[in-house]
Amino acid sequence: MEAAARLAAQMFLAALPLLIVVAAFAPQSVKDLLVDAVRTLLGDKVPTDDIERALTANGELRGSIGVAGVIVMLISATALSRALQQVCERCWDLPKGSARLTAWRWLVWILGWLAALLFQTAIRQGFGGGTVVGVPASVVTSVALWWWTQHLLLGARIGWAPLLPGALLAGAAMTAFGYASPLVMPEALEQSQARYGPLGYVFTFLSWLIAGCCAVVVCVAVGQVVASSGPFPRWLGTPTPDQAADATTTEADR
């Protein structure tokens, strides 16, 4: 829960403002993709007018921020990837990776996350094939994303095969979470708004982010347990803690 709360806080404070800033400089087609992604994730019944206005900001925001502001915001958003890296390292009992080894990976992960978000609606719709194609496409895409995420943020200190169980669990869980959100969020937001007023939206969004991040943390941790238990270490080539520590030392020396 602690790790999930930290991830959710970084997403709320760093990643969401980054979307607004990127949208201010992006062409109209990219803004439309972001708006569609928000509607897909939260559901058509959720009042997202304020979010959509922020994502389709006019030139005033662009002029007040500037290119330097975008770069600073992009670097600040790596706080999310750093927090996620710490989760992966704790799950695999690895020491903290050196900045020289991992710094560029934080930025690459943010860019990959943005790309996945942009195509969220197209994936859910199966690229025109409907739900029958969209659900398997969402699962495959999510598994690939979390497989790549672990390998990238761990600095390749753990091979691809041992990371597969966690990727399968996280991919399936986040796909289910994504499809369940539009069914739950509209009513949850309506009830929280009636009870707490405008602050109710903040409470609900944070709770939604924490729930999603908690699913990720649990799946990555359970994936490590699976990869290190029973016959799986032999099948997947899961390294022992000493071997993983040696890999960290070798990468640092490089």
C-alpha positions in Angstrom: 0.0 0.0 0.0 2.9 2.3 0.8 4.4 1.7 -2.7 1.1 2.0 -4.4 0.3 5.3 -2.6 3.7 6.7 -3.7 3.2 5.7 -7.3 -0.3 7.2 -7.3 0.9 10.5 -5.8 3.7 10.8 -8.4 1.2 10.1 -11.2 -1.2 12.7 -9.9 1.4 15.4 -9.2 3.9 14.8 -12.1 2.4 12.7 -14.9 -1.0 14.4 -15.2 0.5 17.9 -15.4 2.9 16.5 -18.0 -0.1 15.5 -20.2 -1.5 19.0 -20.1 1.9 20.5 -21.0 2.5 18.1 -23.8 -1.0 18.7 -25.2 -0.3 22.4 -25.3 2.5 21.9 -27.8 1.1 18.8 -29.6 -0.8 19.0 -32.9 -4.6 18.7 -32.9 -4.5 15.1 -33.8 -2.5 14.2 -30.7 -4.8 16.3 -28.5 -7.8 14.4 -29.9 -6.1 11.1 -29.1 -5.5 12.3 -25.5 -9.1 13.3 -25.0 -10.3 10.0 -26.4 -7.9 8.1 -24.1 -9.4 10.0 -21.0 -12.9 9.1 -22.1 -11.9 5.5 -22.7 -10.3 5.1 -19.3 -12.9 6.9 -17.2 -16.1 6.3 -19.3 -18.3 8.6 -21.3 -20.6 9.3 -18.3 -17.8 10.8 -16.3 -17.8 14.7 -16.4 -14.4 15.2 -18.0 -15.1 18.7 -19.5 -12.4 20.4 -17.3 -9.8 17.8 -18.2 -10.7 18.0 -21.9 -10.4 21.8 -21.8 -7.0 21.5 -20.2 -5.8 19.0 -22.8 -7.0 21.2 -25.6 -5.4 24.4 -24.2 -4.8 27.3 -26.6 -1.7 29.1 -27.4 -1.7 31.1 -24.1 -0.5 28.1 -22.1 2.1 27.4 -24.8 3.4 30.9 -24.6 3.6 31.0 -20.8 5.5 27.7 -20.5 7.9 27.6 -23.4 10.1 24.8 -24.7 12.3 25.0 -21.6 9.3 24.5 -19.4 8.3 21.4 -21.3 11.8 19.9 -20.8 11.7 20.7 -17.1 8.3 19.2 -16.8 9.4 16.1 -18.7 12.3 15.6 -16.3 10.1 16.2 -13.3 7.7 13.5 -14.5 10.6 10.9 -14.2 9.8 10.9 -10.5 7.1 8.4 -11.5 9.5 6.1 -13.3 12.0 6.4 -10.4 9.3 5.4 -8.0 8.3 2.4 -10.2 12.0 1.4 -10.5 12.2 1.3 -6.7 9.2 -1.0 -6.6 10.7 -3.4 -9.1 14.1 -3.3 -7.3 12.4 -4.1 -3.9 10.4 -6.9 -5.4 13.5 -8.5 -6.8 15.7 -7.7 -3.8 18.1 -5.7 -5.9 20.3 -2.7 -4.7 19.5 0.7 -6.2 20.8 1.1 -9.7 23.3 3.8 -10.3 22.1 7.0 -11.9 24.5 6.4 -14.8 22.8 3.1 -15.5 19.2 4.1 -15.0 18.8 7.9 -15.6 18.1 7.6 -19.4 15.7 4.7 -18.8 13.5 7.0 -16.6 12.9 9.3 -19.6 12.5 6.5 -22.1 9.8 4.9 -19.9 7.9 8.1 -19.7 7.9 8.4 -23.5 6.8 4.8 -23.8 4.0 5.4 -21.3 2.8 8.4 -23.3 2.8 6.4 -26.5 0.8 3.6 -24.9 -1.7 6.2 -23.6 -2.2 7.8 -27.0 -3.2 4.5 -28.6 -5.3 3.3 -25.8 -8.6 3.9 -27.5 -7.5 2.3 -30.8 -6.3 -0.7 -28.9 -9.5 -1.1 -26.9 -11.5 -0.9 -30.2 -9.3 -3.5 -31.7 -8.1 -1.1 -34.4 -11.6 -1.3 -35.9 -12.2 -4.9 -35.2 -14.5 -4.3 -32.1 -14.4 -5.7 -28.6 -13.7 -9.3 -29.8 -10.3 -8.1 -31.1 -9.9 -5.2 -28.6 -9.8 -7.4 -25.5 -7.0 -9.7 -26.7 -5.2 -6.7 -28.1 -5.4 -4.9 -24.8 -4.1 -8.0 -22.9 -1.2 -8.5 -25.3 -0.3 -4.8 -25.3 -0.5 -4.5 -21.5 1.6 -7.6 -21.0 4.3 -6.4 -23.4 4.3 -2.9 -21.7 4.8 -4.3 -18.2 7.4 -6.9 -19.4 9.4 -4.1 -21.1 8.9 -1.8 -18.0 10.4 -4.3 -15.6 13.4 -5.1 -17.9 14.0 -1.4 -18.7 13.8 0.0 -15.1 15.8 -2.9 -13.6 18.6 -2.0 -16.0 18.5 -5.5 -17.6 19.9 -6.9 -14.4 17.1 -9.6 -14.6 16.7 -11.5 -17.9 13.5 -11.3 -19.9 12.2 -14.8 -19.0 12.1 -14.4 -15.2 10.1 -11.2 -15.7 7.4 -12.9 -17.7 5.2 -14.1 -14.8 4.9 -10.6 -13.4 4.2 -9.2 -16.8 1.4 -11.7 -17.4 -0.2 -10.9 -14.1 0.2 -7.2 -14.3 -1.0 -7.2 -18.0 -4.1 -9.2 -17.2 -4.9 -7.2 -14.0 -4.5 -3.8 -15.7 -6.6 -4.9 -18.6 -9.4 -5.9 -16.3 -8.9 -2.7 -14.3 -9.1 -0.6 -17.5 -12.4 -2.3 -18.6 -13.9 -2.1 -15.1 -13.1 1.6 -14.6 -15.8 3.0 -17.0 -18.4 0.9 -15.2 -17.4 2.0 -11.7 -16.0 5.5 -11.9 -19.2 7.5 -13.0 -21.2 6.4 -10.0 -18.2 6.7 -7.6 -17.6 10.3 -8.8 -21.3 11.2 -8.5 -21.5 9.9 -5.0 -18.3 11.5 -3.8 -19.3 14.8 -5.4 -22.6 14.7 -3.6 -20.9 14.0 -0.3 -17.8 16.2 -0.4 -18.5 18.7 -3.2 -15.7 19.4 -5.7 -13.1 17.8 -3.5 -14.9 14.5 -4.0 -13.5 14.3 -7.5 -9.9 14.6 -6.1 -10.6 11.9 -3.5 -12.1 9.5 -6.1 -9.4 10.0 -8.7 -6.7 9.4 -6.1 -8.4 6.3 -4.8 -8.7 5.1 -8.4 -5.0 5.7 -9.0 -4.0 4.0 -5.8 -6.2 0.9 -6.7 -4.5 0.6 -10.1 -1.0 1.1 -8.7 -1.7 -1.4 -5.9 -2.6 -4.0 -8.6 0.7 -3.4 -10.4 2.7 -3.7 -7.2 1.0 -6.9 -6.1 1.4 -8.5 -9.6 5.1 -7.6 -9.9 5.8 -8.9 -6.4 3.8 -12.1 -7.0 5.5 -12.5 -10.3 8.9 -12.5 -8.6 7.7 -15.2 -6.1 6.4 -17.4 -9.0 9.7 -17.0 -11.0 11.7 -17.9 -7.9 9.6 -20.8 -6.7 9.3 -24.5 -7.6 10.5 -25.5 -11.0 10.3 -22.0 -12.5 13.9 -21.0 -11.7 15.1 -23.9 -13.8 12.7 -23.2 -16.6 13.1 -19.4 -16.7 16.7 -19.1 -15.6 15.8 -17.0 -12.6 19.0 -15.7 -11.0 19.7 -16.2 -7.3 20.1 -13.1 -5.2 23.9 -13.4 -5.3 23.8 -13.7 -9.1 21.5 -10.6 -9.4 23.9 -8.7 -7.1 26.8 -9.7 -9.3 24.9 -8.4 -12.4 24.4 -5.1 -10.6 28.1 -4.8 -9.9 29.0 -5.7 -13.5 26.6 -3.1 -14.9 28.0 -0.4 -12.6 31.5 -1.2 -13.6 30.6 -0.8 -17.2 
